[in-house]
Amino acid sequence: MLELAILGFLAEGALPGHELRRRVSHLTGYTRPVSDGSLYPAINRLAKAGLLERRADPQAGSARYVLSLTEAGRTEMLDRLRRPADHEITDHTRFYTVLSFLSLLPDAAERHAVLRRRLQFLEEPTSFFYDGDRPVRAEEVADPYRRGMMLTARATSRAERAWIREELGEAPPETP
C-alpha cells in the first residue's frame, strides 16, 4: 500500500521527498507510521522500475530532489486501482488507501467495480469471535470490551455499506 500511496500522491503532482513522506504519514495515520527506512527504499524501487523520476530541486539546491510520476508510473497506479488485491479490499486501512485515489480512475464503471467488491466483502457474515464455525454476535458476548469492539465494527460497516450503495446509486436492501 505504501507504493500505491506514493504513486497516488505523485499522480496529483510532483513533490519533494519530505512532503511526500508527510502526506503518506497523514494518510496512514498513527496505526501504520511511515519511516524513512520504509519510504525511501520504496521510492528507490519505484524509480528503478521506471515508475517515478527524481530531479534536483532547483529551489532547494542539489541536496534535495523532487519526485514525479512517469507515464509508466501512472499506468501502474491505474492498474493497481482497477484491480486491487483481495487483501486491499478486505483490510480497512489498505482499502482506505485505494479509496483515497480511486477518483483518479477516469471510468466510473471501474470505480464502481472496486466499490462492489468491497460491498460484497462487507456483506459476508463475519465476526471477531466464533463458536465453532458460527460467527458470534455482539449481543452474545458477555465481555463489555469485546462487545464494544463488535458493536463499533458493526456500526462502521453499516455506515460504509450505506455510503457505497449511495455512491453506486443503489437502494439499501429491504430489512425483514
N, C-alpha and C positions, 0 to 999 in steps of 0.2 A: 504494500500500500504506500510505502514511502516513495517508491518510484513513480506511482501514479500521481501522488500529490505533487512531486517535483514537476512532472510533465504538465499537469493541470495548471499549476501556478504560472509556469513559463508560457503556456498557451495564452495566458492573459497579458503577457508582455515580458520583456527582458528584465532580469533582476540581478542585483549583486548577491553573492552568496549569503551574506549576513541577513539580508532582507528575506531571502527565500527561507532560510532557517527560521526566522521569526514567524513567517506565515504558516509554515508546516507545523511548528510548535503550537501555534494558536489553534490550528485545525485539529490536531490530535489531542490537545489538552494535557492535563496532568496525568491521565491514565497511561499514556504512551509517550513519554518525553523523547525529544529528538536530540541526540548527542552529536557532537562533531564526528565521533567515531562511527556513527551510522550514516549521517548525512553525506559527508564528503566522499566516502567510498562509493555510495550510491551515485553521486554526481559523476565520479570518475568512470564508473561502469557505463552510465548513460552516454557520457562523452566518447568513451572508447567505442561504443556501439554506433556512434554517429547520430544519436538522438537529440543531443544538445551540443552547443558550442560555447566556448569560453573566449572572451575577448578582454583585453586590458580595459579597465575603466578609465577613460580619459580624464574624468573629473577627480579621481582618487589616486592617480599615479599607477605605476606598474605593479605595486604590491597587491592591488585589488583587481578583481575582474567582474565582468557582467556575464551572466548566463542567458542564453536564448535557445529557443526550440528550433530544431531543423524541421524540414518537411517530413523527413523520416520519423522524427520525434512526434510530430502532430499525428501522423498516420498511426503510429504505435499507441498513442494516447487514445485516439478514437476507437481503435480496435479493442483496447482494454475496457473502454466504457461500453462498447457494444456487447461484449461477451465477458462479463466479469466471471471469475471462477466461483464455484459453489460456495467456498468459504468467504468470499467477498459479498455474497448475498446473505449468508446466514449469520455472520459476525456483525454485530451492531456497529462497532467502531469502523470496521473496514467498509461496511455499506455506506456509512456517512461520508467516507472519502469518495466513493463512487458518486454518491448523491451530490457532493459539493461541485462536481464538474460535469454532471450529466447534461446540463443545459448547453454544453459545448457540442453535443451531438446535434447536427443540423436536422436530422429526421425525427419527427415526433413519434413515428411508429417504432423506431429503435429505442427511444427513451421509454416509451410505454412498455415495450417488451421487457426491459430491465425491471420496471416497476411491477409488472405482472409476476415475474419470478420472485421478487421479494414478497409480494402479497400471497402467492402460493405457499411460500415458506411460513409466513406469519399465520396462515390459516390451518396449518397442520397442528393437531393436538400435541402438546408438549408440556413438560414440567421440569422443574429443577430436581424433583424428587419422585420416585416411583415405588409402587408396591408390586414387585414382580415386574410385569410388562405394562401395568396400568399406571398412567400418569396420576399423581396425587394432586387434588385440587386444594387451593389455599384454605378453603373452609374446613378441610380435614386435618389441617396441621395445627397442633397444639402450641408449638414454639412460636411466640409472638414475632420474633425477628425473621424467622423463615416465612411466616405468614405475610409479614410486611413486605418482604422481598418479592414474594409471589404476587401480592396484590398490586404492588407498584409496577412490576413487569406486565401484568395483565392490562393495567390502565394505559401504559405506554404502548403496548401492542394494539390495543383498541384504537387509540388516537392515531397511530401510524397507519393502520388499515383504513380508517376513515379518510385520512388525508390522501392516501394512494388512490382510493376509489374516486375521490373528488377530482384528483388530477387526471384520472383516466376517463372521467365523465360517466362513471358507473354509479348506479343507485346502491345503497347499502343492502345487504341481504335481509330478507324477511326474518324476523325473530319469532319463534314459536310461542 
